[in-house]
Amino acid sequence: MAKKAKAEVKNILQTRPPVVVVLGHVDHGKSSLLEAIRDFKITAKESGGITQHIGAYEIDEKGKKITFIDTPGHEAFSAMRARGTEVADVALLVIDSAQSVQPQTKEAINVIKRSEIPMIVVLNKIDLPNADPEKIKRELSKVDIFVESMGGEIPSVEVSAKEKTGIDELLEMILLISDLKELKSETDLPVEGLIIESYMDAGKGPVATAIIKKGILNLKDIIATDIALGKVRGMQDFQGKQIQKALPSQPVVILGFEKVPAVGEKFKFFKSVEDAQAKLKIESQKREINVSVIDNDPSKKIVNIILKGDVFGSIEAIEGVLKNLPQEKVILRILKSEVGDINETDIKTAEMVKAQIIGFRVKISPTVVKMMQKEEGQKIRIKTFNIIYDLIQEVRFGMEKSLEAEVVRRDIGKIRALVLFFAEKNRQIVGGKIQDGEIKKGLKLEIFRNNEKVGSGRIIELQRDKKVVDKLSKGDECGILFEGNTKIEKDDILVAFIEERKKSEL
């Protein structure tokens, strides 16, 4: 008797909202565009006009939801932009119609191409009198971005975030693309999601913003990333309202992690705390600092730093830039990077491994302040910053400071020896003519005979017409009192030079 065919298990697929990532050059209007779209004012104005932390927002359009991920536009946040596109379905490339395609615009294009998601070109600030969207389209064609009006397949929309024009057309285009993609997700599977923002809150503890990729997140669910375990004790939507569950594509603020998860980490559902802890054990061991395994390269200087930041997104961005600093002469080692204020453990670690502590938008704990006031504590260097550029420059300066100054030789002038007067011990009076540059008292000399170096010394005194002078120039005849290790002969060429100590650069 034939065996019955095994029943196929079909996952329940449900249509989900599109997740849209907003990319583009700084100051081209990404945040103002989102304000216009969701009519939700961004209040956090960060130093330097940079939106430091990734945020996610949800809107309703014609009965359909759209989730937007707002990623920073500064070049330091390339890694965070790439994180954003991991979960995105559509990318908006925002360009100022009154400017041009900038280097960061091209960088954003590369991020979108690597993610292989559909792109919509958003020509912003169309209300400005010098706006020229056709010029922007021509510039885009030079980087292989061909919009529909130029014979390509990439849609473009002209908008004014300030005047709130073109917004309806943009949202309609997003929904059209999402309909064509037939976005669906399995809702009956264990929940999975992506952390897009995380930080430590003094009152709430670790806080993480996530996008649900599949399944449904419920209160009391046990979830874990590679480094953080959590039992969901609270959830909020992007407006801060308490919710009981989060669906695919929905942005959700999660409370209940034991430690701050890293931006870009995926989280998964676990049946028990024990299962989650078993998964975390190996990963946590890898992250432990093991000073004994640091491999010192005797041919290079090494600068060790401990990095503390306000949120994982900032730390990830800073690490990305620091790792791109030149390290041919100096090795930069980030021994530990974590969220939170600078504490006593950081000081002890810094003492043990001779590291500098660098903080970004964090405080120094009172205990550490007291330690620093004592003599032994003053050996540890701690610096905190609110602007990433300043932090990077400080680390670069520290790396350069560890290098010895380079001695750079600069030729000043040349003398042809014509008359030899007398010599005694290591001194000699020589008459000659300056062939090039200028000659000064005290300059070092190298002696060349038949194009070969035969000795060296320096000018003790410089004369013209038997009168002592400070300097002479090309064409002048001169007499010099030479002190050196070689006797000068007629027609020797004396090359005068100086040696300067120049600060080493990476």
Residue, then its C-alpha position, 0 to 999 in steps of 0.5 A: m500500500a502506497k504511503k500517503a504524501k506528507a502534507e505540505v506546511k504553508n506559512i501564512l503570508q500577509t501583505r505588509p507595508p513598504v519600508v522606505v529609507v531616505l538617503g541623500h547629501v546633508d542639507h538637501g532636505k531629507s528631514s524637512l521632507l519627512e516633516a512634510i510627509r508625516d506632518f510630525k516635527i523633528t525637535a532634536k537638532e543635533s550639533g552641526g545640523i546632523t541628525q545623529h540617530i536613525g529614527a523610524y516613522e509610520i504614516d497612513e496614506k489612502g488607507k495604507k501604511i508606509t514606514f520611513i527610516d530617516t538616516p543621517g546624511h553626513e559621510a560619517f554615517s555611511a555604515m548606518r545608512a547601509r544598515g538602514t537599507e538592510v530592511a528597506d524596500v524602497a529608497l528615496l534619493v533626495i537631491d536639492s534641485a538648486q544645487s547639484v549631485q554631491p559626493q555624498t549623493k554618489e555615496a548614497i547611490n552606491v549604497i542603494k545599488r548594493s542593496e538592490i532595492p528600487m529607487i525614487v529620485v526626489l528633486n527637492k526645493i523645487d520652489l527656489p528660483n534657481a531650481d533646475p531639475e533638468k540639470i540634476k537629471r543630466e548630472l545623474s545620467k553621468v553616474d548611470i542613474f537614468v530617470e524616466s523622463m530621460g529614457g530610463e526606468i527610475p521614477s523621479v518626483e519634483v517636490s517642495a518640502k517647504e511648500k508641501t507640494g509634490i508630496d501626494e505624487l511621491l506617496e502615490m509612487i511609493l505605493l505603486i512600487s510596493d504594489l508591484k513588489e507584492l510585499k508579504s511577510e510570514t506572520d505565523l513564524p517566530v518573530e525576527g527584526l532589525i535594531i535600527e536605534s539603541y541607547m541607555d535611558a537613565g530611567k527606562g534602562p536599555v531602549a531599542t528601536a526595531i523594525i519587525k521583519k517577520g512574525i509578530l512581536n508580543l509583550k513578554d516575548i523572549i528575544a535576543t541579538d548576538i549580544a543582548l537578551g531581552k524579555v519584552r516588558g513594554m512596547q511603543d509606536f513611533q509616537g510613544k503610544q503603548i502597544q500590545k503587539a508589533l506587526p511586520s514592517q512596523p517600527v517599535v520601541i522595545l523595553g526589556f533588554e538586559k543590555v543595549p543591543a547594537v545598531g544593525e543587529k538582528f533579533k530572534f525569538f526564543k522559547s526560554v531565557e535558557d535557550a537565549q542565554a546559551k546562544l549569547k554565551i559564545e558571542s559574549q566571550k568573543r567580545e571580552i577584552n583579552v589583553s594577552v592576545i594583543d599582538n604587538d608589531p615592534s615596527k609600528k607605534i600602537v595607540n590604544i583607545i576605549l570608546k564610550g558613546d551615547v548610542f550604538g549608532s554613534i559608536e558604529a559610525i565613529e568606529g567606521v571613520l576611525k578604522n579608515l584613518p591611515q595606519e601604515k605608521v601607527i596602529l590604532r586599536i579600539l580595545k573596547s567600545e560600548v554605550g554608557d558614561i565613563n566609569e571606574t571599570d574604564i579607568k582600570t582597563a585603561e591603566m592596564v592596557k595604557a589606553q586613552i578614553i574617548g567619549f562621545r556625548v557621555k558624562i564622566s561618573p563622579t567616582v571617576v572624577k575623584m579618581m582623576q584628581k588623585e596623582e595616579g588617576q592623572k596618568i589616564r587621558i580622558k576626553t569627551f566630545n559632542i561633535i564627531y569631527d572633533l573626536i576624529q581629529e583628536v584621535r588623529f592628533g594622538m596617533e601623530k603625536s606618538l610618532e617621532a618628528e621627521v628630520v627634513r633636509r632643505d638645500i639653501g645654496k651652492i658655492r664653487a671653491l676657487v681659492l684655497f688660503f690656509a688650513e689648520k687642524n679641522r678648519q680652512i679658509v676658502g674663497g669661492k663664488i655662490q652659484d645658486g641660492e643664498i649662503k648664511k653663517g652657520l649653515k651645514l655644508e656637504i663637499f662634492r668632488n667630481n659629483e661624489k660626496v667627499g666630506s661635510g662640515r659647516i660655515i663658521e664665518l662668512q665674509r665679502d671683501k674681508k668684511v664679515v656679513d650675515k648672508l650672500s646671494k647667487g653671483d656674489e663672491c665670498g670667503i668662508l671659514f669652514e670647519g669640517n672633516t675634509k680638506i676642500e680642493k679647488d673646484d669642489i662644490l659646497v652644498a649648503f643646507i638646513e635640517e628641519r624637524k617636521k611633525s610626522e603625519l599619518 
